[in-house]
Amino acid sequence: MGRWRAVTARQVAREFNKRAGNRRLEIYERRLRALHELGLVDHARMLADYPRVHWLTREGLRAVELTGSTGAPKIAELEHDLTVIDLAHHLMEKQPLHVIITEQEIRRTEPNPAAGPEARLRSDIELGAGRGTGGRAFPDLASLVNGSDVWIHELERSRKSRPRLTRIMLSYAYAPHITGVVYWTYPHLLKGVQTAAEDANMSAEKAGREPRIVVRPWENA
C-alpha cells in the first residue's frame, strides 16, 4: 500500500493472491478494517461509482519503515491513480523480469530499506534533466531492466495539446539515463498521442539521438 497513493481491497487481494493462493475478497476487507482500527490505514468512499480506497497513515508508513509523505488520494486523480495500479499489474504479468518502480517510490528521498539494487536509480528517474519540462516532473511508473535500463511508462487518459505533449516527450528523449518511454493511451486519444510521438522522435533524430517514444493502446480502458 505504501507504493501507491491509494488502493482498493480488490487490488490488494490481486497482489497477495499471486503468492498466497486464491483467498476471498472478504478476507482482505476484514484485514483492512483491522489495520484501520489500529490507525495504520485510512480509508474513504470518494466517488459513488468507485469502491472504497485505502492508504497508509503516517503511523502506517513508520510501521513499514518508509519515509516521505502519506499518499492520500485526490478525487480529481482517483481514476487515473487506480488505473496506473492496473497498468503496473499488467506490466508485471507481461514482463516479469522488469522491476516496477512507482511514482510514490520515485518521490521518496530515501528508498525502502528492503528495496533491491534498483533503489540507487530512483533519484535518476525524476524527470528534469531533459529539455522543455519547465521544472520537476515524475512519471506514472518506471521499470528497471537488467539492473540498469530504465523504461518510463505514462498513462494518457486526458487530452493534452500537441505542443505540450511533444515537449514532455522530448524531455524524456533528451534524458541520458532513460532508455525509452511507453505511452499507454486511452483509445480515443491514440491518434493525437501518436502524432506527438512522431514529432518528438523526429526532433530527437535530427539532434542525433535515437527515437525513444513508443505509443500503445491501453485496452483495459
N, C-alpha and C positions, 0 to 999 in steps of 0.2 A: 504493500500500500504506500510505502514511503517513496516509491519510484514515480508516483503519479499525483496529480492534484486531487483526484477523487476516483473511486471505483464503485461499480455495482457489485452486489453479492454474487450475481451470476458470473461476473468477470473473475472474482476471487475464486469461485468454485472451479471455473475452467482452468485457471492456473494451477491450482493444487491437485485437481483430479488427474493431471498428467502424471503425477508421481504417486498419488495416494489411492488411485482407483476411482471408480465412479460412485461418489457419495451424493446423497440427495442434497438439493439446494437448501432445504430447511436446516440442515446441519450447519452450514456456513452462516445462514441468517442468525441462528441461535448464538453462534460463537461471536459474530459481530456485535450482537446485542450485549453480550458479556463484556467484550472489550470496551463498549461504550459506557457500561456501568462502572468499569474500572477507571474511566477517564482517559483511556489511551486512544480512543477513536471518537470522532464526532460524526454526525450524520444529519441528513436533511432530505426531504422530498421537494426538490426545487422546481420541477415542472410537472404538470398534471399528467402528461403522456410519457413521462420517464420514470423509471424506478428510483427508489431511494439511493442516494450515493453516500459513500463513507470516505473519510480521510483521517490521517493521523493528527492528533493534537500535539502540542509541544511536549507533553509528558510521553506521548507515544514515540515521538522522534528520539527522545533521550533513552527510552527503553530499548530501542534497536540501534542506539549509538550513531544516529545520523545528525548532521549539523545543518544549519540553514533554517529558513522559514518553513512553516507548515504550508501544505498545498491546498488550502481551502478553495473550492471551486467558485466560478463566476457563472451566473445564469447565461450571459451572452456567449460564453465559450464552452458551455457544457456539452453540447452535441459534438463539437469538434474534439474536445478532450477525450470523451468516451470513445469516439471513433478511432482516435490515434491509438488507444489501447488495443482495439480490434486489429488495427494495422500491424502493430507490434506482434500480436499473436500470429497473424498471417505470415509475417516475415520469419518468425521462429519455426513455424511449421515448414515453410518452403525452403528456408536457408538455415538449417540447424547449426552450421559452423559459424554463422555470424553471431557476434556478441552484441546484443541490443543495449544501447545507452539512451536513456530517456532525457527529456528536457530538464526535469527536476534534478537529475543526476549531474547534468552538464552545468547547471546553475550553482551547484554547491561549491563552496570554496574548498571544502575538504571532502574527499570521496568517502564512501562507505568503507570502514576498516576491513570488511570482509571481501571487498572488491578484488578482482584479479589484476593482471598487468595492464588491462585497458584503462585503469584509473589514471595513469600518467598522461593519457592523451585527452582527458576530458576538457582541460582548460584550452587545448588547442582547437577543439571543435567549435568553441564560441566563434561566431561569425563577426568579423570586424576588421580583419586584416586585409580583406579584399577591397574592391572598389565599389563606390556607389551606395553603401548601406546608409550613410549618414549617421552612424552610431553603432551601438552594440545590438546584436540580434542573436537569437537562439533558435536552432532548428527544432522541428517536432520530434524527430528521432535521429539517431546516428547508429550505424552498425560498424563494428570493427572486424576486419577480415585478415586472417594470417598475422594477427598481432600488430599490424601497422597500417593497413589500408583502411581509410575512413570513408564510408559512404554516408551521405546525408539523405534523409527521407522526409519529404514535406507533403502534407495532406492539403490539397486545394479544394475547398468546398464553398468558398465565396469568391465573387468576381473581383479581380484587381485590374487596373488599367494596364495596357500592354507595356507602356514605358516603365511603370513601376515594377512590374513583374520581371521585365528584362533586366533592370538594374539589380534586383535581388539575385537573379540567376548569375549575372556577371560577377557579383561579389563572391559567389561560390567558385566560379570558373577561375578567378584570379587568386584564390586562396591556395597557397602551395601545399598545405597539409591535407587537402581534401581530394580524394581520388575521383569521386563522381557524385552526382545528385540525381535522385529519382523523385519526380513529382507525381504523386498518386492523386489523380484528378477525378472529381465527380463528372459523370458523362456529359452533362450539359455545358461544362466548362472546357471540355477536352480540346476543341479546336483552337480556342484562344490561347491556352497554355502551350499547345504545340507550336503555334506561331511565335510566341515569345521565346520558346526554347530554340527555335531555328535562328532567330535574331541573335540570341546570346551565343550560341555555338559558332555562328558565322563571325561575330565580332572577336571571339576568342581565337579562332583560327587565323584571322587577319593579324592578330597580335602575336602569333607564333605559339599559341597554346593549343593543347588538344581539346576537342569538344567534350564537355563533361556532363551535359544536361540530358537526362532521359525522361520521357513522359509516358506514364502508364495509366490506364483507366482504373479507378477504384470501383470494382464491380460489386462490392457489397453496399454501395450507396442506394 
